C-alpha cells in the first residue's frame, strides 16, 4: 500500500461520518451510499478502523476529543497529529487484508451479508461519534470512561466488523434442532455468534498480522482486555437467547439500577391514571412524547394533588425499580450504613397524604444528611441548581432508584455528574457461582487509561477535557447497548431503512424455509414486526437515552424514530407485507401459504 493513501483513508472516514444517523447507507452519493462491491466496503471499514487505531496509539491529549470527526479534521489540517511513523504502509496493508478476509467470510444470503456488516459497523461508528464529538463550550455528559478509552472504542468497532461473519442465514434455534456441526461444537449456545468470534480471532492471530497486533497490543494485558470486551459484545447480539437476554438485564440493573423504561414515561403514565374526575383531552404529538425532566418536575410541583401516593405504591410493587444503591461484599461501613438507610421501606400508600407522595418517595432515597432538610419541597423549582435539595447539591453516591435517575438527567444540563463512589469489585451477574468462582463476571474499578504507550500530553488549545475515570461495569453496559442498537440500527433510523432491511430479513427466512431449515416467515409477518418494535426496539431505544451518554437532546431521537416507524408500519405494513411475500415466492418458490 502506498504511503500517500493516508489522505484518502482519512477523507473517506470523514465523509462517512458526515452522513446523518437516519440516512446511513442511503442516497445516490457514491461516497456514502451502500457499497456495491466488497472492495468498496473494505476501503470504507479499513478507514474507520484505522482512525480508531490512531486514537489508541497517539498520546492522550493529541486531539481535543477522540471522535472520528475530530481526528479526521485534525489529520487533514495538521498531519503532525497523525501517527505516520507507527501506522506505516505495512500496518495499513495488514489491516486492509484483515478487513477483506472478514468481509469475504460473510455469506451470500439476503440479510446477513457484507452489506449488513458495513451498515452495522458504520452505525456503531456513528453512535460513537455522537457520544465522543464535543462542540466547544458544550458540557459533555458522563460516559463512565468510554469517551477516554480508545482501546474499547476500537473493540466496539472491531466487534461490529466480525459480529456475523460466516452467518449461514439459519437461526440458532434451527441449527440446534438439526444437531448441526456448529451446534454440537458450541453446545447449542449462541451458535452463530461463537462461530463469528472464532473466525474473527483465529484470523487476527495469524502470523500475517504480527506487525499489526504489535502496534495495537503493545502489552499482553491490552490484548486480554480487548478480547474479553469483544467476546461480551458479540455474544450480546444474540437477542434470541434467553440466557443472554437475562445476563443483559442483570448487568443493566447492576450498572444503572433502573428499569428499561425512562422515569419520564412512568411519571406521565401515572399522571394520566391518577387524576380524579374528568380530564380535558390534550392532543399529544411526537415532539411531546418524551417530556424534558424539567417540565415533568414542574408539572409534578404544580399538580401536587394528582394522587402521587398511588404512584409510590406502584413503585413499591415494581420489582424492576432499584430502591437501594449497588451492593458489594467490599463496601465500607459508611456504604453499609447508607444502604440500610436507603432501603428503609416507604410507608403504605394509604398512610400518606396525596400531596406529598412523590416528595416522600424521593426523600426516601436520600442519605440521612439530606433527609433532615425541611421547610421546602424537594421538587421546588427555586432550588439553586439541578439536582439540589434545599439549596444543597446532591451527589449520585447519595441517591438511588428514582432519585438517582432524576439527578443524573438534571445534572447533565449543568455539568458532569460526580462519579458514583467506586467499589473495588462489581459483579456483572447475580447468580450462583461455582466453587472456582469463575461463573461470575467481575469488573474492577479502574483509573484512567490513556493510550497504547501510556503517554499523556496537554493539548495545544484550551479545549482538552481530562480523561474520565473508567467504571468498567457501566462502560461495558454502554458498549453492549450501542452494539445491540447498531445491529438493528435500520429500525432505529428512518422508515425507508426499516422497510429495506426487514424485506431482506424476510427473504432470508423465506430462503431457509424453502430449503427445509425453518418455519415460513409470512404467517404473522405484519403483526410480528409490531411485536418486535414494542417488545425489543422501543425498550432498546429508550435505554440509549436512559444511559445519559448522548445527553438530554440527542438521546431522545432513537425512540422518536422507532415510534415514527411503528406509526407508518401500522398504516403501510399490510401492503408492504403483501409485496414482500410475492417477491419471496418469486425469488424462492415453494408451497404457497396464507398471510395475515
C-alpha positions, 0 to 999 in steps of 0.5 A: 500500500502506498504511503500517500493513501493516508489522505484518502483513508482519512477523507473517506472516514470523514465523509462517512461520518458526515452522513446523518444517523437516519440516512446511513447507507442511503442516497445516490452519493457514491461516497456514502451510499451502500457499497456495491462491491466488497472492495468498496466496503473494505476501503470504507471499514479499513478507514474507520478502523484505522482512525480508531487505531490512531486514537489508541496509539497517539498520546492522550491529549493529541486531539481535543476529543477522540471522535472520528470527526475530530481526528479526521479534521485534525489529520487533514489540517495538521498531519503532525497529529497523525501517527505516520511513523507507527501506522506505516504502509505495512500496518495499513496493508495488514489491516486492509487484508484483515478487513477483506478476509472478514468481509469475504467470510460473510455469506451470500444470503439476503440479510446477513451479508457484507452489506449488513456488516458495513451498515452495522459497523458504520452505525456503531461508528456513528453512535460513537461519534455522537457520544465522543464529538464535543462542540466547544463550550458544550458540557459533555455528559458522563460516559463512565470512561468510554469517551477516554478509552480508545482501546474499547472504542476500537473493540466496539468497532472491531466487534461490529466488523466480525459480529456475523461473519460466516452467518449461514442465514439459519437461526440458532434455534434451527441449527440446534434442532438439526444437531448441526456441526456448529451446534454440537461444537458450541453446545447449542449456545449462541451458535452463530455468534461463537462461530463469528468470534472464532473466525474473527480471532483465529484470523487476527492471530495469524502470523500475517498480522504480527506487525499489526497486533504489535502496534495495537497490543503493545502489552499482553494485558491490552490484548486480554482486555480487548478480547474479553470486551469483544467476546461480551459484545458479540455474544450480546447480539444474540437477542434470541437467547434467553440466557443472554437476554437475562445476563443483559438485564442483570448487568443493566440493573447492576450498572444503572439500577433502573428499569428499561423504561425512562422515569419520564414515561412512568411519571406521565403514565401515572399522571394520566391514571391518577387524576380524579374526575374528568380530564380535558383531552390534550392532543399529544404529538411526537415532539411531546412524547418524551417530556424534558425532566424539567417540565415533568418536575414542574408539572409534578410541583404544580399538580401536587394533588394528582394522587402521587401516593398511588404512584409510590405504591406502584413503585413499591410493587415494581420489582424492576425499580432499584430502591437501594444503591449497588451492593458489594461484599467490599463496601465500607461501613459508611456504604453499609450504613447508607444502604440500610438507610436507603432501603428503609421501606416507604410507608403504605400508600394509604398512610400518606397524604396525596400531596406529598407522595412523590416528595416522600418517595424521593426523600426516601432515597436520600442519605440521612444528611439530606433527609433532615432538610425541611421547610421546602419541597424537594421538587421546588423549582427555586432550588439553586441548581439541578439536582439540589435539595434545599439549596444543597447539591446532591451527589449520585453516591447519595441517591438511588432508584428514582432519585438517582435517575432524576439527578443524573438527567438534571445534572447533565444540563449543568455539568458532569455528574460526580462519579458514583463512589467506586467499589473495588469489585462489581459483579456483572451477574447475580447468580450462583457461582461455582466453587472456582468462582469463575461463573461470575463476571467481575469488573474492577474499578479502574483509573484512567487509561490513556493510550497504547504507550501510556503517554499523556500530553496537554493539548495545544488549545484550551479545549482538552477535557481530562480523561474520565475515570473508567467504571468498567461495569457501566462502560461495558453496559454502554458498549453492549447497548450501542452494539445491540442498537447498531445491529438493528440500527435500520429500525432505529433510523428512518422508515425507508431503512426499516422497510429495506432491511426487514424485506431482506430479513424476510427473504432470508427466512423465506430462503431457509424455509424453502430449503427445509431449515425453518418455519415460513416467515409470512404467517404473522409477518405484519403483526410480528414486526409490531411485536418486535418494535414494542417488545425489543426496539422501543425498550432498546431505544429508550435505554440509549437515552436512559444511559445519559451518554448522548445527553438530554437532546440527542438521546431522545431521537432513537425512540422518536424514530422507532415510534415514527416507524411503528406509526407508518408500519401500522398504516403501510405494513399490510401492503408492504407485507403483501409485496414482500411475500410475492417477491419471496415466492418469486425469488424462492418458490415453494408451497404457497401459504396464507398471510395475515 
